[in-house]
Amino acid sequence: MNELEQQLKTQRLAAPSTALDQRISDAFAAVARSRQSSRNRQIIWWWFSAFAACGATAALFLSGTLWRHPTPKQITYRIEAQGRLRLLLLEPPASANRVPRFVVTTHAP
């Protein structure tokens, strides 16, 4: 060890101050109180965040189920002709009627 260290080792230490001890104790107590109050605030904010997340999830779920588009269904339209057009379509044309065969037989005189 060098000379400076030897001198420091041999010197007497001053007695601790009671005021200093009281200030240090007060500082530690204040820190402990502030930690506890900040923990309480953090817990409140965690609960608030959890409720907000649950509410947002429920809102998204409900909006997805309520605003669902209906499933497409088949639509069938039936268009019928009216009047003379209906008669023309239902009755076959005259050219479609076959003329009956006439067979004429004669006897020779």
NULO-36463 format. One line per field, with one value per residue: residue in one letter; residue number from 0; x, y, z of N, C-alpha, C, O, CB in turn; chain. Coordinates in Angstrom, 2 decimals. Each point is the difference from the previous one (the first is absolute). Glycine has a CB too. Layout:
BEGIN
resn <- (A  ...)
resi <- (NUM  ...)
n_c1 <- (X  ...)
n_c2 <- (Y  ...)
n_c3 <- (Z  ...)
ca_c1 <- (X  ...)
ca_c2 <- (Y  ...)
ca_c3 <- (Z  ...)
c_c1 <- (X  ...)
c_c2 <- (Y  ...)
c_c3 <- (Z  ...)
o_c1 <- (X  ...)
o_c2 <- (Y  ...)
o_c3 <- (Z  ...)
cb_c1 <- (X  ...)
cb_c2 <- (Y  ...)
cb_c3 <- (Z  ...)
chain <- (A  ...)
//
This chain:
BEGIN
resn <- (M  N  E  L  E  Q  Q  L  K  T  Q  R  L  A  A  P  S  T  A  L  D  Q  R  I  S  D  A  F  A  A  V  A  R  S  R  Q  S  S  R  N  R  Q  I  I  W  W  W  F  S  A  F  A  A  C  G  A  T  A  A  L  F  L  S  G  T  L  W  R  H  P  T  P  K  Q  I  T  Y  R  I  E  A  Q  G  R  L  R  L  L  L  L  E  P  P  A  S  A  N  R  V  P  R  F  V  V  T  T  H  A  P)
resi <- (0  1  2  3  4  5  6  7  8  9  10  11  12  13  14  15  16  17  18  19  20  21  22  23  24  25  26  27  28  29  30  31  32  33  34  35  36  37  38  39  40  41  42  43  44  45  46  47  48  49  50  51  52  53  54  55  56  57  58  59  60  61  62  63  64  65  66  67  68  69  70  71  72  73  74  75  76  77  78  79  80  81  82  83  84  85  86  87  88  89  90  91  92  93  94  95  96  97  98  99  100  101  102  103  104  105  106  107  108)
n_c1 <- (0.83  1.30  0.70  -3.11  -0.46  1.39  -1.99  -2.59  0.97  0.23  -2.98  -1.38  -2.18  -0.84  -1.47  -1.63  -0.77  -2.11  -0.10  1.02  -2.19  -2.29  0.90  0.01  -2.93  -1.14  1.22  -1.37  -2.88  0.05  0.58  -2.46  -2.07  0.94  -0.36  -2.96  -0.77  1.31  -1.69  -2.65  0.69  0.49  -2.83  -1.45  1.45  -0.73  -3.05  0.08  1.22  -2.28  -2.36  1.32  0.21  -3.07  -0.96  1.58  -1.20  -2.96  0.42  1.05  -2.41  -2.20  1.27  0.02  -3.11  -1.14  1.28  -0.85  -0.42  -2.88  1.83  -0.10  -3.07  0.63  -1.29  -1.90  -0.40  -2.66  0.65  -3.30  0.45  -2.29  -1.77  0.25  2.47  -1.87  -0.85  2.98  0.79  -2.42  -0.05  2.41  0.39  -2.69  2.93  -0.95  -2.57  1.62  -1.82  -1.66  1.96  -2.57  0.66  -1.61  -0.30  -0.95  -1.08  1.86  -3.14)
n_c2 <- (-1.17  2.25  1.10  -0.05  -2.75  1.00  2.42  -1.77  -1.94  2.34  1.50  -0.74  -0.91  3.05  -1.72  -0.94  3.11  -1.50  1.69  -2.57  -1.85  1.98  0.02  -3.15  -0.28  2.05  -1.61  -2.71  1.35  1.23  -2.80  -1.34  2.20  -0.27  -3.21  0.31  2.11  -1.72  -2.62  1.69  0.92  -2.98  -0.94  2.29  -0.81  -3.13  0.73  1.89  -2.25  -2.08  1.91  0.67  -3.06  -0.57  2.40  -0.95  -2.92  1.03  1.83  -2.38  -1.87  2.05  0.76  -3.13  -0.33  2.76  -0.28  -3.40  1.47  -1.48  -2.51  1.54  -1.04  -1.24  2.99  -2.51  2.82  -1.99  2.08  -1.08  1.12  1.89  -1.27  -1.61  -1.11  -2.35  -0.85  -0.14  -2.06  -2.06  -0.49  -2.09  2.67  -0.90  -1.38  -2.16  -1.03  -2.75  1.34  -2.53  -1.44  1.17  -3.33  1.35  -3.41  1.01  -2.93  0.52  1.03)
n_c3 <- (0.00  -1.81  2.61  -0.72  1.42  2.68  0.29  -0.29  2.33  2.16  -0.44  2.77  -2.28  0.71  2.29  -2.77  0.22  2.13  -2.77  -1.59  1.30  -0.93  -3.05  -0.24  1.14  -2.09  -2.45  0.81  0.34  -2.93  -1.33  1.45  -1.09  -2.99  0.00  0.95  -2.25  -2.41  0.93  -0.19  -2.95  -0.95  0.98  -1.62  -2.66  0.29  0.18  -2.52  -1.82  0.75  -0.84  -2.81  -0.78  0.62  -1.83  -2.51  0.12  0.02  -2.57  -1.76  0.76  -0.83  -2.80  -0.85  0.63  -1.31  -2.91  -0.79  -3.02  0.64  -0.61  -2.95  0.33  -2.85  -0.81  -1.39  -1.93  -0.42  -2.76  -0.18  -3.04  1.23  -2.34  -1.97  1.74  1.08  -2.90  -0.95  2.29  -0.33  -3.11  -1.01  -1.78  -1.27  -0.21  2.36  -1.90  -1.16  -2.26  1.59  -2.09  -1.79  -0.23  -2.82  0.14  -3.02  -0.09  -2.60  -0.85)
ca_c1 <- (-0.83  0.79  -0.03  -1.32  -0.94  0.35  -0.51  -1.46  -0.32  0.28  -0.84  -1.22  -1.22  -0.93  -1.23  -1.08  -0.94  -1.39  -0.82  0.24  -0.73  -1.43  -0.26  0.11  -1.20  -1.15  0.12  -0.38  -1.43  -0.68  0.14  -0.88  -1.37  -0.24  -0.07  -1.30  -1.04  0.16  -0.48  -1.46  -0.39  0.26  -1.03  -1.24  0.11  -0.06  -1.41  -0.68  0.41  -0.61  -1.42  -0.08  0.29  -1.16  -1.07  0.31  -0.18  -1.44  -0.56  0.37  -0.73  -1.41  -0.16  0.18  -1.16  -1.22  0.05  0.33  -0.85  -0.78  0.54  -0.71  -0.98  -0.30  -1.21  -0.52  -1.02  -0.79  -0.58  -0.99  -0.57  -1.41  -0.81  0.20  1.32  -0.14  -0.64  0.96  1.02  -0.56  -0.57  1.00  -0.33  -0.78  0.92  0.39  -1.07  0.17  -1.22  -0.30  0.16  -1.23  0.30  -1.14  0.15  -1.06  -0.01  0.01  -1.30)
ca_c2 <- (1.17  1.24  0.81  0.64  -1.02  -0.24  1.11  -0.12  -1.14  0.32  1.10  -0.37  0.35  0.86  -0.70  0.32  1.01  -0.49  0.70  -0.68  -1.26  0.28  0.39  -1.21  -0.82  0.66  -0.17  -1.38  -0.15  0.69  -0.84  -1.17  0.46  0.34  -1.26  -0.63  0.76  -0.20  -1.35  0.07  0.64  -0.95  -1.04  0.60  0.11  -1.35  -0.42  0.82  -0.50  -1.31  0.22  0.63  -1.02  -0.90  0.74  0.12  -1.33  -0.27  0.87  -0.54  -1.25  0.29  0.69  -1.01  -0.88  0.75  0.59  -1.03  0.09  -1.22  -0.93  0.17  -1.04  -0.07  0.70  -0.54  0.84  -0.71  0.99  -0.65  0.86  0.28  0.32  -0.69  -0.62  -1.27  -0.94  -0.34  -0.87  -1.27  -0.78  -0.22  0.73  -0.77  -0.78  -1.19  -1.00  -0.84  -0.18  -1.43  -0.57  -0.46  -1.06  -0.20  -1.21  -0.13  -1.27  0.24  -0.38)
ca_c3 <- (0.00  -0.01  1.22  0.14  0.49  1.40  0.80  0.07  0.85  1.40  0.48  0.70  -0.73  0.73  0.42  -0.93  0.44  0.14  -1.01  -1.28  0.07  -0.13  -1.40  -0.83  0.28  -0.65  -1.45  -0.32  0.23  -1.10  -1.19  0.18  -0.19  -1.41  -0.74  0.26  -0.69  -1.44  -0.28  -0.02  -1.25  -1.09  0.04  -0.51  -1.46  -0.59  -0.01  -0.99  -1.32  -0.22  -0.31  -1.31  -1.01  -0.06  -0.66  -1.42  -0.59  -0.07  -1.03  -1.32  -0.20  -0.25  -1.29  -1.06  -0.11  -0.31  -1.33  -0.98  -1.17  -0.18  -1.00  -1.26  -0.33  -1.42  -0.39  -1.25  -0.63  -1.01  -0.91  -0.86  -1.05  0.19  -1.20  -1.28  0.00  0.71  -0.93  -1.05  0.54  0.46  -1.11  -1.05  -1.23  -0.99  -0.83  0.73  -0.15  -1.19  -0.79  -0.09  -1.34  -0.68  -0.96  -0.89  -0.85  -1.00  -0.75  -1.44  -0.59)
c_c1 <- (0.88  -0.28  -1.39  -1.02  0.26  -0.56  -1.52  -0.40  0.16  -0.88  -1.26  -1.18  -0.89  -1.24  -1.14  -0.99  -1.40  -0.91  0.17  -0.74  -1.50  -0.36  0.07  -1.20  -1.23  0.03  -0.40  -1.50  -0.80  0.05  -0.93  -1.46  -0.28  -0.06  -1.35  -1.10  0.13  -0.45  -1.52  -0.49  0.21  -1.06  -1.32  0.06  -0.02  -1.45  -0.78  0.34  -0.64  -1.48  -0.19  0.25  -1.18  -1.17  0.22  -0.18  -1.47  -0.64  0.33  -0.76  -1.47  -0.21  0.18  -1.21  -1.26  -0.01  0.37  -0.99  -0.79  0.60  -0.81  -0.93  -0.29  -1.33  -0.43  -1.09  -0.72  -0.71  -0.94  -0.53  -1.50  -0.67  0.34  1.36  -0.05  -0.64  0.97  1.05  -0.54  -0.54  1.07  -0.41  -0.72  0.92  0.43  -1.08  0.24  -1.34  -0.28  0.15  -1.37  0.42  -1.30  0.30  -1.18  0.12  -0.04  -1.35  0.10)
c_c2 <- (1.25  0.83  0.63  -0.99  -0.30  1.11  -0.09  -1.12  0.33  1.11  -0.54  0.48  0.86  -0.80  0.38  0.98  -0.60  0.68  -0.67  -1.33  0.22  0.36  -1.22  -0.90  0.59  -0.18  -1.42  -0.23  0.67  -0.81  -1.20  0.40  0.31  -1.25  -0.66  0.74  -0.16  -1.40  -0.02  0.64  -0.95  -1.09  0.53  0.11  -1.37  -0.48  0.79  -0.48  -1.35  0.15  0.62  -1.03  -0.97  0.69  0.13  -1.34  -0.34  0.85  -0.52  -1.29  0.26  0.71  -0.98  -0.89  0.77  0.52  -1.00  0.11  -1.30  -0.89  0.15  -1.19  0.06  0.70  -0.54  0.93  -0.84  1.05  -0.74  1.02  0.16  0.23  -0.86  -0.70  -1.34  -1.05  -0.44  -0.98  -1.38  -0.86  -0.20  0.75  -0.93  -0.86  -1.28  -1.08  -0.79  -0.17  -1.50  -0.49  -0.44  -1.02  -0.22  -1.23  -0.05  -1.35  0.34  -0.46  -1.09)
c_c3 <- (0.00  1.25  0.24  0.55  1.47  0.89  0.14  0.94  1.48  0.55  0.65  -0.84  0.88  0.35  -0.96  0.63  0.10  -1.01  -1.37  -0.03  -0.20  -1.45  -0.92  0.21  -0.64  -1.52  -0.41  0.18  -1.13  -1.29  0.10  -0.21  -1.47  -0.87  0.17  -0.75  -1.51  -0.40  -0.07  -1.29  -1.18  -0.02  -0.54  -1.51  -0.67  -0.07  -1.05  -1.42  -0.31  -0.33  -1.38  -1.11  -0.15  -0.71  -1.49  -0.72  -0.15  -1.08  -1.40  -0.29  -0.33  -1.32  -1.15  -0.16  -0.39  -1.42  -1.08  -1.17  -0.16  -1.09  -1.29  -0.26  -1.49  -0.27  -1.35  -0.50  -1.04  -0.83  -0.94  -1.00  0.24  -1.36  -1.20  -0.06  0.71  -0.90  -1.08  0.50  0.39  -1.14  -1.06  -1.28  -1.00  -0.86  0.70  -0.09  -1.28  -0.69  -0.09  -1.46  -0.55  -1.03  -0.84  -0.85  -0.96  -0.68  -1.47  -0.60  -1.00)
o_c1 <- (1.11  -0.81  -0.43  -0.83  -0.93  -0.52  -0.54  -1.01  -0.74  -0.09  -0.53  0.05  -0.05  -0.39  -0.09  -0.29  -0.42  -0.96  -0.97  -0.62  -0.66  -1.02  -0.83  -0.54  -0.83  -1.04  -0.74  -0.62  -1.01  -0.99  -0.65  -0.76  -1.07  -0.77  -0.57  -0.88  -1.01  -0.53  -0.59  -0.98  -0.82  -0.46  -0.70  -0.96  -0.54  -0.43  -0.81  -0.88  -0.41  -0.50  -0.91  -0.68  -0.35  -0.69  -0.93  -0.51  -0.42  -0.87  -0.86  -0.46  -0.55  -0.98  -0.64  -0.32  -0.87  -1.06  0.50  -1.20  0.51  0.65  -1.21  0.33  0.14  -0.98  0.79  -0.96  0.62  -0.83  0.41  -0.21  -0.66  0.65  0.14  0.14  0.68  0.44  0.03  0.43  0.70  0.14  0.73  -1.19  0.08  -0.41  0.46  0.27  0.23  -1.05  0.90  -0.24  -0.79  0.81  -1.07  1.02  -1.16  1.07  -0.68  -0.51  -1.01)
o_c2 <- (0.02  -0.38  0.08  0.34  -0.22  -0.28  0.25  0.09  -0.51  0.15  -1.05  1.05  -0.18  -0.92  1.15  -0.04  -0.74  -0.61  -0.14  -0.35  -0.78  -0.44  -0.13  -0.55  -0.72  -0.20  -0.19  -0.71  -0.54  -0.08  -0.37  -0.74  -0.34  -0.07  -0.51  -0.63  -0.06  -0.20  -0.65  -0.46  -0.05  -0.39  -0.70  -0.33  -0.12  -0.56  -0.57  -0.10  -0.24  -0.66  -0.38  0.01  -0.39  -0.63  -0.16  -0.04  -0.53  -0.49  -0.01  -0.21  -0.59  -0.26  0.15  -0.41  -0.57  0.08  0.37  0.15  -1.07  0.48  0.17  -1.14  1.05  -0.21  -0.04  0.30  -0.73  0.76  -0.94  1.17  -0.87  0.40  -1.22  -1.06  -0.95  -1.15  -1.18  -0.90  -1.00  -1.22  0.94  0.21  -1.22  -1.07  -0.94  -1.18  0.58  -0.23  -0.78  0.74  -0.66  0.26  -0.33  -0.10  0.21  -0.60  0.94  -1.04  -0.42)
o_c3 <- (0.54  0.85  1.15  0.84  0.77  1.08  1.08  0.71  0.84  1.22  -0.38  -0.63  1.21  -0.72  -0.43  1.19  -0.88  -0.47  -0.75  -1.01  -0.69  -0.51  -0.90  -0.95  -0.56  -0.62  -0.97  -0.80  -0.46  -0.73  -0.98  -0.62  -0.51  -0.96  -0.96  -0.59  -0.71  -1.09  -0.87  -0.59  -0.91  -1.07  -0.74  -0.69  -1.10  -1.01  -0.73  -0.85  -1.14  -0.92  -0.72  -1.02  -1.11  -0.80  -0.79  -1.11  -1.03  -0.73  -0.88  -1.13  -0.93  -0.70  -1.05  -1.12  -0.66  -0.62  -1.06  0.21  0.30  -0.93  0.05  0.31  -0.64  0.71  -0.94  0.72  -0.76  0.50  -0.69  0.31  0.56  -0.97  0.09  -0.61  -0.41  -0.04  -0.37  -0.72  -0.12  0.02  -0.33  -0.24  0.08  -0.45  -0.64  0.25  -1.06  0.60  -0.29  -0.95  0.67  -0.89  0.51  -0.69  0.37  -0.10  -0.42  0.41  -0.57)
cb_c1 <- (-2.94  0.77  2.87  1.38  0.79  2.61  2.45  0.82  1.45  2.41  1.43  1.08  0.19  1.26  0.85  0.56  1.83  1.34  1.19  2.88  2.42  0.96  1.77  3.05  1.84  1.01  2.59  2.91  1.42  1.56  3.04  2.42  1.08  1.95  3.03  1.68  0.94  2.44  2.61  0.95  1.42  2.91  1.82  0.66  1.84  2.73  0.96  0.93  2.59  2.15  0.45  1.44  2.82  1.44  0.57  2.13  2.59  0.84  1.04  2.73  2.13  0.62  1.46  2.74  1.90  0.92  0.11  2.13  1.12  -2.71  1.97  1.59  -1.17  2.26  -0.14  1.51  0.73  0.52  1.65  -0.43  2.43  -0.17  -0.28  -1.63  0.41  -0.64  -2.24  -0.81  0.48  -0.70  -3.06  1.76  1.93  -1.33  0.35  1.09  -1.89  2.99  -0.48  -1.34  3.15  -2.03  2.85  -1.60  2.43  -1.11  -0.49  3.06  0.27)
cb_c2 <- (-1.28  0.37  0.39  1.21  -0.78  -0.92  1.18  0.78  -1.02  -0.87  2.54  -0.92  -1.94  2.99  -1.16  -2.21  2.55  0.17  2.31  1.45  -0.14  1.22  2.41  0.68  0.00  1.88  1.91  -0.05  0.48  2.28  1.10  -0.28  1.26  2.27  0.21  -0.14  1.71  1.83  -0.32  0.60  2.30  0.85  -0.35  1.62  2.23  0.05  -0.03  2.05  1.46  -0.39  0.65  2.17  0.58  -0.50  1.40  1.88  -0.20  -0.08  1.96  1.23  -0.56  0.40  2.00  0.45  -0.92  0.55  1.77  -1.69  2.65  0.75  -1.79  2.48  -0.93  -1.95  2.14  -2.68  2.84  -2.82  2.45  -2.79  0.11  0.61  3.53  2.75  3.21  2.39  2.25  3.15  3.02  2.34  -0.05  -2.48  2.74  2.88  3.07  2.59  0.90  -0.98  2.92  -0.54  -0.10  1.96  -0.82  2.62  -1.49  3.11  -2.19  0.74  2.67)
cb_c3 <- (0.66  -3.37  -1.47  -2.74  -3.07  -1.80  -1.86  -3.04  -2.69  -1.61  -1.42  2.91  -2.56  -0.47  2.87  -2.26  -0.18  2.92  2.03  0.81  2.23  2.91  1.36  1.06  2.72  2.49  0.91  1.50  2.95  1.79  0.69  2.24  2.84  1.31  1.24  2.86  2.60  1.06  2.01  3.10  1.87  1.25  2.72  2.84  1.40  1.91  3.17  2.44  1.38  2.49  3.16  2.02  1.63  2.93  2.90  1.63  2.03  3.17  2.44  1.36  2.51  3.15  2.07  1.58  2.36  3.00  2.12  1.61  -1.40  1.68  1.77  -1.20  2.96  -0.93  2.24  -0.03  1.16  0.99  0.84  1.53  -2.22  3.25  0.74  -0.50  0.38  2.22  0.81  -0.31  0.92  2.11  0.80  1.23  0.27  0.42  -0.43  1.30  2.31  0.46  -1.05  2.93  -0.10  1.25  1.07  0.64  1.48  -0.25  2.30  -0.50  0.92)
chain <- (A  A  A  A  A  A  A  A  A  A  A  A  A  A  A  A  A  A  A  A  A  A  A  A  A  A  A  A  A  A  A  A  A  A  A  A  A  A  A  A  A  A  A  A  A  A  A  A  A  A  A  A  A  A  A  A  A  A  A  A  A  A  A  A  A  A  A  A  A  A  A  A  A  A  A  A  A  A  A  A  A  A  A  A  A  A  A  A  A  A  A  A  A  A  A  A  A  A  A  A  A  A  A  A  A  A  A  A  A)
//
